[in-house]
Every structure is written in C-alpha cells, then in structure tokens.
Amino acid sequence: MKRTEYLAEVIRLYLRAPDTPAKARRRDWAIATTLYQREIPLRTVAHAIRLAALRRHLRDSRHGPLEPIHSLAYYRTVIDQMDPVALDPTYVDYVAWRYQIQFADPKRG
C-alpha cells in the first residue's frame, strides 16, 4: 500500500471513531506517518481504535461522559500495546462486530 493511501486510511479510521473531531490536525498526520514508518498494519490500527472506543464507552456508562478525543495520540498507546502477529482473528472479528453494533457511524452520512 502506498504511503498516501495508508495515511488517508488511518486518518479516516480515526475521524470516524466516536468522540473524535471532524478534521485531523497536523499532529494526527505526523502520528499516522510514524505508524506507517513503523509498518503497523492497518488492521492493527483499526482494531486498536475499535477496542479503545468500546473501552471508553464501557467506562462512560459507569462513570459519566468523558471529554472528546482531540488527537490520534489517544489511540497510540493501545496501538503500541498490540502485537499484530498475536492478534486472535476471532477476537478481532468480535471487537469489530461489537463496535459496529455499538456505534452506528453518524459521520458516514
């Protein structure tokens, strides 16, 4: 995948997640570039964003709403904790399914 396609997809995944801004900032593009340079697979980025969003929602339902997410950096910690090789495909599919059910994407419109 070309660099520009990868960066655009990372930013798209980020902006479509719940509680994220409508537009990416320069810092978000820089983080996406770093992920590309580190050769982090897009499926890992997508899984990390979905997993973090679901975790936020669970926490939100117990303790009240959280502040909006202002940067792709919010997800970087989750991405860094992932081992792309060790990801269980069944679990990845489950998280994707839960995410889809939980968050009907209002930004797709």
DONUKOL-237116 format. One record per residue: residue in three letters; residue number from 1; x, y, z of N, C-alpha, C in turn. Coordinates in steps of 0.2 Angstrom, whole numbers, plus 5000, padded with zeros to 4 digits. Example, Ala and Ser with C-alpha at 12.3 -4.5 7.8 and 13.67 -1.06 7.14 Angstrom:
% DONUKOL-237116
@residuo:ALA; num:1; n_c1:5066; n_c2:4972; n_c3:5039; ca_c1:5062; ca_c2:4978; ca_c3:5039; c_c1:5066; c_c2:4984; c_c3:5039
@residuo:SER; num:2; n_c1:5064; n_c2:4989; n_c3:5035; ca_c1:5068; ca_c2:4995; ca_c3:5036; c_c1:5064; c_c2:5000; c_c3:5039
% end
This chain:
% DONUKOL-237116
@residuo:MET; num:1; n_c1:5004; n_c2:4994; n_c3:5000; ca_c1:5000; ca_c2:5000; ca_c3:5000; c_c1:5004; c_c2:5006; c_c3:5000
@residuo:LYS; num:2; n_c1:5003; n_c2:5011; n_c3:4996; ca_c1:5006; ca_c2:5017; ca_c3:4996; c_c1:5006; c_c2:5021; c_c3:5002
@residuo:ARG; num:3; n_c1:5011; n_c2:5025; n_c3:5003; ca_c1:5011; ca_c2:5029; ca_c3:5009; c_c1:5005; c_c2:5034; c_c3:5010
@residuo:THR; num:4; n_c1:5003; n_c2:5037; n_c3:5005; ca_c1:4997; ca_c2:5042; ca_c3:5005; c_c1:4991; c_c2:5038; c_c3:5006
@residuo:GLU; num:5; n_c1:4990; n_c2:5032; n_c3:5003; ca_c1:4984; ca_c2:5028; ca_c3:5005; c_c1:4984; c_c2:5026; c_c3:5012
@residuo:TYR; num:6; n_c1:4989; n_c2:5024; n_c3:5015; ca_c1:4989; ca_c2:5022; ca_c3:5022; c_c1:4988; c_c2:5027; c_c3:5026
@residuo:LEU; num:7; n_c1:4991; n_c2:5033; n_c3:5025; ca_c1:4990; ca_c2:5039; ca_c3:5030; c_c1:4982; c_c2:5041; c_c3:5029
@residuo:ALA; num:8; n_c1:4979; n_c2:5041; n_c3:5023; ca_c1:4972; ca_c2:5043; ca_c3:5022; c_c1:4968; c_c2:5038; c_c3:5026
@residuo:GLU; num:9; n_c1:4969; n_c2:5032; n_c3:5026; ca_c1:4965; ca_c2:5027; ca_c3:5029; c_c1:4966; c_c2:5027; c_c3:5037
@residuo:VAL; num:10; n_c1:4972; n_c2:5028; n_c3:5039; ca_c1:4972; ca_c2:5029; ca_c3:5047; c_c1:4968; c_c2:5035; c_c3:5049
@residuo:ILE; num:11; n_c1:4969; n_c2:5041; n_c3:5045; ca_c1:4965; ca_c2:5047; ca_c3:5047; c_c1:4958; c_c2:5046; c_c3:5047
@residuo:ARG; num:12; n_c1:4956; n_c2:5042; n_c3:5041; ca_c1:4948; ca_c2:5041; ca_c3:5041; c_c1:4946; c_c2:5036; c_c3:5046
@residuo:LEU; num:13; n_c1:4950; n_c2:5031; n_c3:5048; ca_c1:4948; ca_c2:5027; ca_c3:5054; c_c1:4947; c_c2:5031; c_c3:5060
@residuo:TYR; num:14; n_c1:4952; n_c2:5036; n_c3:5061; ca_c1:4952; ca_c2:5040; ca_c3:5067; c_c1:4946; c_c2:5045; c_c3:5067
@residuo:LEU; num:15; n_c1:4945; n_c2:5048; n_c3:5062; ca_c1:4939; ca_c2:5053; ca_c3:5062; c_c1:4932; c_c2:5050; c_c3:5062
@residuo:ARG; num:16; n_c1:4932; n_c2:5044; n_c3:5060; ca_c1:4925; ca_c2:5040; ca_c3:5060; c_c1:4924; c_c2:5037; c_c3:5067
@residuo:ALA; num:17; n_c1:4929; n_c2:5037; n_c3:5071; ca_c1:4928; ca_c2:5034; ca_c3:5078; c_c1:4924; c_c2:5039; c_c3:5082
@residuo:PRO; num:18; n_c1:4920; n_c2:5037; n_c3:5087; ca_c1:4916; ca_c2:5041; ca_c3:5091; c_c1:4920; c_c2:5046; c_c3:5095
@residuo:ASP; num:19; n_c1:4917; n_c2:5052; n_c3:5096; ca_c1:4920; ca_c2:5057; ca_c3:5101; c_c1:4927; c_c2:5060; c_c3:5098
@residuo:THR; num:20; n_c1:4928; n_c2:5060; n_c3:5091; ca_c1:4933; ca_c2:5062; ca_c3:5088; c_c1:4932; c_c2:5069; c_c3:5084
@residuo:PRO; num:21; n_c1:4936; n_c2:5073; n_c3:5083; ca_c1:4935; ca_c2:5079; ca_c3:5079; c_c1:4933; c_c2:5078; c_c3:5072
@residuo:ALA; num:22; n_c1:4930; n_c2:5083; n_c3:5069; ca_c1:4928; ca_c2:5082; ca_c3:5062; c_c1:4934; c_c2:5083; c_c3:5057
@residuo:LYS; num:23; n_c1:4939; n_c2:5085; n_c3:5059; ca_c1:4945; ca_c2:5086; ca_c3:5055; c_c1:4952; c_c2:5085; c_c3:5058
@residuo:ALA; num:24; n_c1:4956; n_c2:5081; n_c3:5055; ca_c1:4963; ca_c2:5080; ca_c3:5058; c_c1:4967; c_c2:5086; c_c3:5058
@residuo:ARG; num:25; n_c1:4971; n_c2:5086; n_c3:5063; ca_c1:4976; ca_c2:5091; ca_c3:5064; c_c1:4983; c_c2:5088; c_c3:5061
@residuo:ARG; num:26; n_c1:4988; n_c2:5093; n_c3:5060; ca_c1:4994; ca_c2:5091; ca_c3:5058; c_c1:4998; c_c2:5086; c_c3:5062
@residuo:ARG; num:27; n_c1:4997; n_c2:5086; n_c3:5069; ca_c1:5000; ca_c2:5081; ca_c3:5073; c_c1:4997; c_c2:5074; c_c3:5072
@residuo:ASP; num:28; n_c1:4990; n_c2:5074; n_c3:5070; ca_c1:4987; ca_c2:5067; ca_c3:5068; c_c1:4991; c_c2:5064; c_c3:5062
@residuo:TRP; num:29; n_c1:4992; n_c2:5069; n_c3:5057; ca_c1:4995; ca_c2:5066; ca_c3:5051; c_c1:5002; c_c2:5064; c_c3:5053
@residuo:ALA; num:30; n_c1:5006; n_c2:5067; n_c3:5058; ca_c1:5013; ca_c2:5066; ca_c3:5060; c_c1:5012; c_c2:5059; c_c3:5063
@residuo:ILE; num:31; n_c1:5008; n_c2:5058; n_c3:5067; ca_c1:5007; ca_c2:5051; ca_c3:5071; c_c1:5005; c_c2:5046; c_c3:5066
@residuo:ALA; num:32; n_c1:5001; n_c2:5047; n_c3:5061; ca_c1:5000; ca_c2:5042; ca_c3:5056; c_c1:5006; c_c2:5040; c_c3:5052
@residuo:THR; num:33; n_c1:5010; n_c2:5045; n_c3:5050; ca_c1:5016; ca_c2:5044; ca_c3:5047; c_c1:5021; c_c2:5040; c_c3:5051
@residuo:THR; num:34; n_c1:5021; n_c2:5041; n_c3:5057; ca_c1:5025; ca_c2:5037; ca_c3:5062; c_c1:5023; c_c2:5030; c_c3:5061
@residuo:LEU; num:35; n_c1:5016; n_c2:5029; n_c3:5062; ca_c1:5014; ca_c2:5022; ca_c3:5061; c_c1:5016; c_c2:5018; c_c3:5055
@residuo:TYR; num:36; n_c1:5015; n_c2:5022; n_c3:5049; ca_c1:5017; ca_c2:5020; ca_c3:5043; c_c1:5025; c_c2:5018; c_c3:5043
@residuo:GLN; num:37; n_c1:5029; n_c2:5022; n_c3:5045; ca_c1:5036; ca_c2:5021; ca_c3:5046; c_c1:5038; c_c2:5015; c_c3:5050
@residuo:ARG; num:38; n_c1:5034; n_c2:5013; n_c3:5055; ca_c1:5034; ca_c2:5008; ca_c3:5060; c_c1:5031; c_c2:5001; c_c3:5057
@residuo:GLU; num:39; n_c1:5028; n_c2:5002; n_c3:5051; ca_c1:5025; ca_c2:4997; ca_c3:5047; c_c1:5019; c_c2:4993; c_c3:5051
@residuo:ILE; num:40; n_c1:5016; n_c2:4997; n_c3:5055; ca_c1:5010; ca_c2:4995; ca_c3:5059; c_c1:5004; c_c2:4993; c_c3:5054
@residuo:PRO; num:41; n_c1:5002; n_c2:4987; n_c3:5054; ca_c1:4997; ca_c2:4985; ca_c3:5049; c_c1:4990; c_c2:4989; c_c3:5050
@residuo:LEU; num:42; n_c1:4987; n_c2:4991; n_c3:5045; ca_c1:4980; ca_c2:4995; ca_c3:5046; c_c1:4975; c_c2:4991; c_c3:5050
@residuo:ARG; num:43; n_c1:4975; n_c2:4984; n_c3:5049; ca_c1:4971; ca_c2:4980; ca_c3:5053; c_c1:4972; c_c2:4981; c_c3:5061
@residuo:THR; num:44; n_c1:4978; n_c2:4982; n_c3:5062; ca_c1:4980; ca_c2:4983; ca_c3:5069; c_c1:4978; c_c2:4990; c_c3:5072
@residuo:VAL; num:45; n_c1:4979; n_c2:4995; n_c3:5068; ca_c1:4976; ca_c2:5002; ca_c3:5069; c_c1:4969; c_c2:5002; c_c3:5070
@residuo:ALA; num:46; n_c1:4965; n_c2:4999; n_c3:5065; ca_c1:4958; ca_c2:4998; ca_c3:5066; c_c1:4956; c_c2:4995; c_c3:5072
@residuo:HIS; num:47; n_c1:4959; n_c2:4989; n_c3:5074; ca_c1:4957; ca_c2:4985; ca_c3:5079; c_c1:4958; c_c2:4989; c_c3:5086
@residuo:ALA; num:48; n_c1:4964; n_c2:4993; n_c3:5086; ca_c1:4965; ca_c2:4997; ca_c3:5092; c_c1:4960; c_c2:5003; c_c3:5093
@residuo:ILE; num:49; n_c1:4958; n_c2:5006; n_c3:5088; ca_c1:4954; ca_c2:5011; ca_c3:5088; c_c1:4947; c_c2:5009; c_c3:5090
@residuo:ARG; num:50; n_c1:4945; n_c2:5003; n_c3:5088; ca_c1:4938; ca_c2:5000; ca_c3:5090; c_c1:4938; c_c2:4998; c_c3:5097
@residuo:LEU; num:51; n_c1:4944; n_c2:4995; n_c3:5099; ca_c1:4944; ca_c2:4992; ca_c3:5106; c_c1:4944; c_c2:4998; c_c3:5111
@residuo:ALA; num:52; n_c1:4948; n_c2:5003; n_c3:5109; ca_c1:4948; ca_c2:5009; ca_c3:5114; c_c1:4942; c_c2:5012; c_c3:5114
@residuo:ALA; num:53; n_c1:4938; n_c2:5013; n_c3:5108; ca_c1:4931; ca_c2:5016; ca_c3:5109; c_c1:4927; c_c2:5012; c_c3:5113
@residuo:LEU; num:54; n_c1:4927; n_c2:5005; n_c3:5112; ca_c1:4922; ca_c2:5001; ca_c3:5116; c_c1:4924; c_c2:5002; c_c3:5124
@residuo:ARG; num:55; n_c1:4931; n_c2:5002; n_c3:5125; ca_c1:4933; ca_c2:5003; ca_c3:5132; c_c1:4930; c_c2:5009; c_c3:5135
@residuo:ARG; num:56; n_c1:4931; n_c2:5015; n_c3:5131; ca_c1:4928; ca_c2:5021; ca_c3:5133; c_c1:4921; c_c2:5021; c_c3:5134
@residuo:HIS; num:57; n_c1:4917; n_c2:5018; n_c3:5130; ca_c1:4910; ca_c2:5018; ca_c3:5131; c_c1:4908; c_c2:5014; c_c3:5137
@residuo:LEU; num:58; n_c1:4912; n_c2:5008; n_c3:5139; ca_c1:4910; ca_c2:5005; ca_c3:5145; c_c1:4912; c_c2:5009; c_c3:5151
@residuo:ARG; num:59; n_c1:4917; n_c2:5012; n_c3:5151; ca_c1:4919; ca_c2:5017; ca_c3:5156; c_c1:4914; c_c2:5022; c_c3:5157
@residuo:ASP; num:60; n_c1:4912; n_c2:5025; n_c3:5151; ca_c1:4907; ca_c2:5031; ca_c3:5151; c_c1:4901; c_c2:5029; c_c3:5154
@residuo:SER; num:61; n_c1:4898; n_c2:5023; n_c3:5153; ca_c1:4892; ca_c2:5021; ca_c3:5155; c_c1:4892; c_c2:5020; c_c3:5163
@residuo:ARG; num:62; n_c1:4898; n_c2:5019; n_c3:5166; ca_c1:4898; ca_c2:5018; ca_c3:5173; c_c1:4900; c_c2:5024; c_c3:5177
@residuo:HIS; num:63; n_c1:4904; n_c2:5029; n_c3:5174; ca_c1:4906; ca_c2:5035; ca_c3:5177; c_c1:4904; c_c2:5041; c_c3:5174
@residuo:GLY; num:64; n_c1:4900; n_c2:5041; n_c3:5169; ca_c1:4898; ca_c2:5048; ca_c3:5166; c_c1:4903; c_c2:5049; c_c3:5160
@residuo:PRO; num:65; n_c1:4900; n_c2:5054; n_c3:5156; ca_c1:4904; ca_c2:5055; ca_c3:5150; c_c1:4911; c_c2:5058; c_c3:5150
@residuo:LEU; num:66; n_c1:4915; n_c2:5056; n_c3:5146; ca_c1:4922; ca_c2:5058; ca_c3:5145; c_c1:4923; c_c2:5064; c_c3:5140
@residuo:GLU; num:67; n_c1:4928; n_c2:5067; n_c3:5141; ca_c1:4929; ca_c2:5073; ca_c3:5136; c_c1:4930; c_c2:5070; c_c3:5129
@residuo:PRO; num:68; n_c1:4929; n_c2:5074; n_c3:5124; ca_c1:4930; ca_c2:5071; ca_c3:5117; c_c1:4938; c_c2:5070; c_c3:5116
@residuo:ILE; num:69; n_c1:4939; n_c2:5066; n_c3:5111; ca_c1:4946; ca_c2:5064; ca_c3:5110; c_c1:4949; c_c2:5070; c_c3:5105
@residuo:HIS; num:70; n_c1:4955; n_c2:5072; n_c3:5106; ca_c1:4957; ca_c2:5078; ca_c3:5102; c_c1:4963; c_c2:5076; c_c3:5097
@residuo:SER; num:71; n_c1:4965; n_c2:5070; n_c3:5098; ca_c1:4971; ca_c2:5068; ca_c3:5094; c_c1:4972; c_c2:5061; c_c3:5093
@residuo:LEU; num:72; n_c1:4974; n_c2:5059; n_c3:5088; ca_c1:4976; ca_c2:5052; ca_c3:5086; c_c1:4981; c_c2:5049; c_c3:5091
@residuo:ALA; num:73; n_c1:4984; n_c2:5053; n_c3:5095; ca_c1:4989; ca_c2:5051; ca_c3:5100; c_c1:4985; c_c2:5047; c_c3:5106
@residuo:TYR; num:74; n_c1:4979; n_c2:5048; n_c3:5107; ca_c1:4975; ca_c2:5045; ca_c3:5111; c_c1:4975; c_c2:5037; c_c3:5110
@residuo:TYR; num:75; n_c1:4975; n_c2:5035; n_c3:5104; ca_c1:4975; ca_c2:5028; ca_c3:5102; c_c1:4982; c_c2:5025; c_c3:5101
@residuo:ARG; num:76; n_c1:4987; n_c2:5029; n_c3:5101; ca_c1:4994; ca_c2:5027; ca_c3:5100; c_c1:4996; c_c2:5022; c_c3:5106
@residuo:THR; num:77; n_c1:4994; n_c2:5023; n_c3:5112; ca_c1:4996; ca_c2:5018; ca_c3:5117; c_c1:4993; c_c2:5012; c_c3:5116
@residuo:VAL; num:78; n_c1:4986; n_c2:5011; n_c3:5114; ca_c1:4983; ca_c2:5005; ca_c3:5113; c_c1:4987; c_c2:5001; c_c3:5107
@residuo:ILE; num:79; n_c1:4988; n_c2:5005; n_c3:5102; ca_c1:4991; ca_c2:5003; ca_c3:5096; c_c1:4998; c_c2:5000; c_c3:5098
@residuo:ASP; num:80; n_c1:5002; n_c2:5003; n_c3:5102; ca_c1:5008; ca_c2:5001; ca_c3:5104; c_c1:5008; c_c2:4995; c_c3:5108
@residuo:GLN; num:81; n_c1:5003; n_c2:4994; n_c3:5112; ca_c1:5002; ca_c2:4988; ca_c3:5116; c_c1:5000; c_c2:4981; c_c3:5112
@residuo:MET; num:82; n_c1:4998; n_c2:4982; n_c3:5105; ca_c1:4996; ca_c2:4977; ca_c3:5101; c_c1:5002; c_c2:4973; c_c3:5098
@residuo:ASP; num:83; n_c1:5002; n_c2:4967; n_c3:5097; ca_c1:5006; ca_c2:4963; ca_c3:5094; c_c1:5002; c_c2:4960; c_c3:5088
@residuo:PRO; num:84; n_c1:5004; n_c2:4963; n_c3:5082; ca_c1:5000; ca_c2:4961; ca_c3:5076; c_c1:5000; c_c2:4954; c_c3:5074
@residuo:VAL; num:85; n_c1:5005; n_c2:4951; n_c3:5076; ca_c1:5006; ca_c2:4943; ca_c3:5075; c_c1:5002; c_c2:4939; c_c3:5079
@residuo:ALA; num:86; n_c1:5001; n_c2:4942; n_c3:5086; ca_c1:4997; ca_c2:4938; ca_c3:5091; c_c1:4990; c_c2:4939; c_c3:5091
@residuo:LEU; num:87; n_c1:4988; n_c2:4944; n_c3:5087; ca_c1:4980; ca_c2:4946; ca_c3:5087; c_c1:4976; c_c2:4940; c_c3:5085
@residuo:ASP; num:88; n_c1:4972; n_c2:4938; n_c3:5089; ca_c1:4967; ca_c2:4932; ca_c3:5088; c_c1:4962; c_c2:4934; c_c3:5083
@residuo:PRO; num:89; n_c1:4961; n_c2:4932; n_c3:5077; ca_c1:4957; ca_c2:4934; ca_c3:5072; c_c1:4949; c_c2:4933; c_c3:5074
@residuo:THR; num:90; n_c1:4948; n_c2:4929; n_c3:5079; ca_c1:4941; ca_c2:4928; ca_c3:5081; c_c1:4939; c_c2:4934; c_c3:5086
@residuo:TYR; num:91; n_c1:4944; n_c2:4936; n_c3:5090; ca_c1:4943; ca_c2:4942; ca_c3:5094; c_c1:4943; c_c2:4948; c_c3:5090
@residuo:VAL; num:92; n_c1:4947; n_c2:4949; n_c3:5085; ca_c1:4947; ca_c2:4955; ca_c3:5081; c_c1:4940; c_c2:4955; c_c3:5078
@residuo:ASP; num:93; n_c1:4937; n_c2:4950; n_c3:5075; ca_c1:4931; ca_c2:4950; ca_c3:5072; c_c1:4925; c_c2:4952; c_c3:5077
@residuo:TYR; num:94; n_c1:4926; n_c2:4949; n_c3:5083; ca_c1:4921; ca_c2:4950; ca_c3:5089; c_c1:4921; c_c2:4958; c_c3:5090
@residuo:VAL; num:95; n_c1:4927; n_c2:4961; n_c3:5091; ca_c1:4928; ca_c2:4968; ca_c3:5093; c_c1:4925; c_c2:4972; c_c3:5087
@residuo:ALA; num:96; n_c1:4926; n_c2:4970; n_c3:5081; ca_c1:4923; ca_c2:4974; ca_c3:5075; c_c1:4915; c_c2:4973; c_c3:5075
@residuo:TRP; num:97; n_c1:4913; n_c2:4968; n_c3:5077; ca_c1:4906; ca_c2:4967; ca_c3:5077; c_c1:4902; c_c2:4971; c_c3:5082
@residuo:ARG; num:98; n_c1:4905; n_c2:4971; n_c3:5088; ca_c1:4903; ca_c2:4975; ca_c3:5094; c_c1:4903; c_c2:4982; c_c3:5093
@residuo:TYR; num:99; n_c1:4909; n_c2:4984; n_c3:5089; ca_c1:4910; ca_c2:4991; ca_c3:5088; c_c1:4904; c_c2:4993; c_c3:5083
@residuo:GLN; num:100; n_c1:4903; n_c2:4989; n_c3:5078; ca_c1:4898; ca_c2:4991; ca_c3:5073; c_c1:4891; c_c2:4991; c_c3:5076
@residuo:ILE; num:101; n_c1:4889; n_c2:4987; n_c3:5080; ca_c1:4883; ca_c2:4987; ca_c3:5084; c_c1:4883; c_c2:4993; c_c3:5089
@residuo:GLN; num:102; n_c1:4888; n_c2:4994; n_c3:5092; ca_c1:4888; ca_c2:5000; ca_c3:5097; c_c1:4888; c_c2:5006; c_c3:5094
@residuo:PHE; num:103; n_c1:4891; n_c2:5007; n_c3:5089; ca_c1:4892; ca_c2:5014; ca_c3:5086; c_c1:4890; c_c2:5014; c_c3:5079
@residuo:ALA; num:104; n_c1:4883; n_c2:5015; n_c3:5078; ca_c1:4881; ca_c2:5017; ca_c3:5071; c_c1:4884; c_c2:5023; c_c3:5069
@residuo:ASP; num:105; n_c1:4888; n_c2:5023; n_c3:5064; ca_c1:4893; ca_c2:5028; ca_c3:5062; c_c1:4889; c_c2:5034; c_c3:5060
@residuo:PRO; num:106; n_c1:4888; n_c2:5040; n_c3:5064; ca_c1:4884; ca_c2:5045; ca_c3:5062; c_c1:4888; c_c2:5050; c_c3:5057
@residuo:LYS; num:107; n_c1:4895; n_c2:5049; n_c3:5057; ca_c1:4899; ca_c2:5053; ca_c3:5052; c_c1:4899; c_c2:5050; c_c3:5045
@residuo:ARG; num:108; n_c1:4897; n_c2:5045; n_c3:5044; ca_c1:4897; ca_c2:5042; ca_c3:5037; c_c1:4892; c_c2:5046; c_c3:5033
@residuo:GLY; num:109; n_c1:4886; n_c2:5047; n_c3:5035; ca_c1:4881; ca_c2:5051; ca_c3:5032; c_c1:4881; c_c2:5051; c_c3:5025
% end
